[in-house]
């Protein structure tokens, strides 16, 4: 963040588990997996590991966390991919029966870049299942619906299951074709925004990232526009829970407000 120190910081990678009443279990991203260490053990991928060291004990593995909730990998019907950075897709291979939901723009960008250019954008192609395309449906092929006024300045979304429960909203800037997921089947709407911002303070206090972060972004200009829109959404609608994928504070607030 601009104006902050250069200290290293903990950077948790959260995953969303959604129990849809008709479609079954849906994951929002898969976070890290041990596979990340394997794929970043050699040059030039090892630079990825050096830049963002991963620490993942056995109980933090997504499969183990799901088991603790009495959910098996086979019960995961769909995986919504916010974007294709390695810290969001490292666990895809652990769910051989799941169908994938992602942006066609994001997938095309991921696919066209070579090993070195892809690495500069945070991509590790070997994390993708070989049958990915046969199990994938694109967000852009679903129905576009208008959003209610209280979600302004976001105006429209893609209705993933055509029932209004899960709506994909474009959040450009951080990565090509990045989408967040608005969940309206709960009492309090929840907006999982991936890496549209990294912290809760970013959209509450409109804290801008350090300009060096633009080097890894798809578009620094679009990132700032998306951040401004999220700040405006927060000011207009305090009831919505906005959750970045790497913000511990947001996770704690969500747990506190949804505890029984």
Phi, psi and omega in degrees: 000148179295135178086355180265170183282175180263020178293148172289154184220153174292141187223078183296151178243105185266154179234145177257135174245120183243129177257095181282135185298335181244323185272348181086205186282133178235131174262140168260103185065174177233357178067207180276165171206165180303335181301332178300319180295321180295319184280351179242029182268351183233168177284140000268358185298338182298337177296327177299315180295320180294322182288318180230081180299135181256135174236114185221105177278169187301317184289342178275347177302137186301320179301318180292321179294323177293320178301322179296338177261010182061037177242125179268157178303327181292340181277349177284112184275321184223149171235115176274123182257113181293318174195176193258020174292148189300327182284002178244346184232009185297339182262007184303322183291348179278357184231072187293348181255352185283151171264149184254142176237120182207173177279135176296323177298318180295316181294319179298319179294318178298320187284328189276340183279141178285185185301313185283313179295322177296320179298321179297336179261006177086022183258139173231096188303329184288354175282348182270136174300148181294335179260024185306312186295328180284344182250012189249141169236139186268139179304317186295348180267357178268173187286134174275132179231148176286148177265150179294160186303327185286000173258006177302140015270007174280127190255332184212164181209170173259126182275098191301313182251013178058030178230004178080000185279319182234120183237126179271128182239129181295131179227071186289161174126296184296312179218152180300129176069024180290137176231144169261170182233118178267122182252116184247007180279353180261167180300315178254119179303138180240133182241104176275116192250009179059231181254027176301326163220163179261341183223158175296321181299333183299315181269339177283315182256003181054047179279125181275149176283160174300142184298337179295335180293341179295340180295330182260358182272158174289319178205110178298324180295314179293325177302313181294324177296317178297319178299317178298321180292322178293323176296319179293320177300316180297319179294324183279334189217089181286348183279335181285140176263114180259121187235107171288154185288345186237020186251109179297321181299317179297320179297317180293320177297317179299314180298319182293317183284341182250009179281150181243000000 
